[in-house]
Structures are given as structure tokens and as C-alpha cells.
Amino acid sequence: MVRLSNVVLLLSAASESLAFSSIPSATTRLLGTQLAAMAPLDQELESWAWSAGYGQIDKAIPAGSSGWASFRKVTVTNPPESDGKPVSFFVKSSSRSAEEMFHGEALGLQAMYECSQGEDSLRIPKVYHYGDFSEGKGSLIVMEYLNLAGRSDDRALGKAMAKMHLAPATEEAGNPDKAFGFPVDNTIGGTPQPNPWTKPNSGTQEWIEFFRDHRIGHQLDLAGDAYCSNLWEKDIAPRLHLLFEDLQGEKEIKPSLLHGDLWSGNIGSADGKPSIYDPAVYFGHHEAEWGMSWCAGFTQTFWDGYNAIIPRDEGFL
């Protein structure tokens, strides 16, 4: 990989207070020449690391790919720290735009990170950067690299999920108005998932409307089955409120941050703590998290941990 060692030597001789714009033109030209010689992703990573104060790219190791993105593990010469340890980065890149590929993922991870602070919480990677390449076509997202492993302690996972569900809806988590929905639409697997906001300080009635129109109703529209849609619209949707009659007053439904696609393939551990990934994040009723529980392999130990913090409601089946 092309390095910027010559540039670093020149810059280190300059005053620490010297702005980049005032670096002698010869140095600036050298930086431009070095960057121009790189592939677009290498160029983008080197430029980002330098501007973020993380030095140079030390290593960039391919870490696989999917049908829409390629992955790398990246280390830098002046890394930030997490829990006293130097951070490595996990980088996803795509030939498509950041708005299309990484905006929703970045906001979802940021929300889960904010709602998973403190002891006995989920291990969620911190997002450091995402955006379009400054030169050329493509985009990337840079997040903390986690040493992922298989599932560990199910009770700890249950407790950590309950803590995330109970975390307050805040501006830092992307929900200053305490509504149902999310700042952006996203996908659950390959299926589009609309997340329009309900009104501020939403409760049970707003959840019923959101769940009716943007979850079940939306899925039926995509399925295009006339019989099921007719059954839903005429017989089930008008009675949906009956399922929530007891969730009023002190039991009023409040927005909880949900992973949104919690099945066994999206659950693991990192650094001895439970971790969840590949989310379809939105704010909803916490019980909506368990729609995929039939393929998540939750044990009684998991539910013991979860219900120790959020007691099982009598109407939960």
C-alpha cells in the first residue's frame, strides 16, 4: 500500500498550531500526488485517518464480501482507544452511494450503541465514519472492529436486551420526540421497511396505528394476496385494538429501541459480552422484538434474564 511517510516527516517538522491550509505548497502537492496514486478506497481511508487524527493506515486486510459490499479490517498508526485498548476498524465499501447503502445501518448502529451503555449491556460497535468517496464513485462505513464469537451466556443476553429496550428515547439515540418509527426507512433482510414517525410522546394508540399500517399492512401489500389482504382489512385490523386494551395508563406502550431482525444468525458475543448485529432498527413496542423468536433459539435462561428486568406481561403469548 502506498504510504504517506514522506508527508508525515515534513508535517512533523511544522508547528503543531499550523493549519493544514498553510502547509507549504510543495508538501501539499506531495500529499496530493501520494493520494492520487492510490485506489479510491485506499485514498479515502488514508485521507479519513489523517484528518481524524489517527495517523496513517498501518494494515488493511481483506475480510470477505457480500453481493453488495466488500469488507476489510484496518489498523492505523495512532488509533483511538476503547476500554484502554487500541481500536481496529471494520470497513465496508460499496460502489453505490452512502445514502443507499450505509446511512440506515450507521444510524441503527449508533442508536443501539447509545442505548447499550453501562454494565451488563450489549457490545455494539461504535460507528466512526460513513459517507461517499470524495473522489470517484463509491461509499464506505467505518466502525469498530469486534472479535465476534458464538453465543455465550443466554441470561446475560436476556438482561442486555431488556436494558436496551428500557433505554430512554433521546436525541442521541435519534428519537428526541419519543415517537414510534425511525429517522430513515431501512430493510429487514431484503424487504423494505417503512419507518415514518408517529406524533411526539406516542403511546398505545399510536403504536396500534403504526403496527397496523407500517408492519402487518405493509407486509400484506407486498405479498399481494387478495384473500389475506381482504381478511386483514375487513375482519382483523378493525379489531386489532382489542389486543391492547389492557395496555393503558400505567401500562401505556412507550417507544423502545428494537434490533428488528433478531434471529440466531444475528446473535453472537464479543469480548465476553453478548452482541447483536445486522439490525433493522426502529422504535416500537418491546414485545415486537420477538416476532422472529421462533428461529432465534431463546432458552428459558434467556427469558429468565430478560424477565428479571422486564417482567412478562400477562397477555404475552
Secondary structure, 3 states (H helix, E strand, C coil): CCCCHHHHHHHHCCCCCCCHHHCCHHHHHHHHHHHHCCCHHHHHHHHHHHHCCCCCEEEEEEEEECCCCEEEEEEECCCCEECCEECCEEEEEECCCHHHHCHHHHHHHHHHHHCCCCCCCCCCCCEEEEEECCCCCCEEEEEECCCEECCCCHHHHHHHHHHHHHCCCCCCCCCCCCCCECCCCEEECCEEECCCCCCCCCCHHHHHHHHHHHHHHHHHHHHCCHHHHHHHHHHHHHHHHHHHCCCCHHHCCCCEEECCCCCHHHEEEECCEEEECCCCCEEECHHHHHHHHHHCCCCHHHHHHHHCCCCCCCCCC
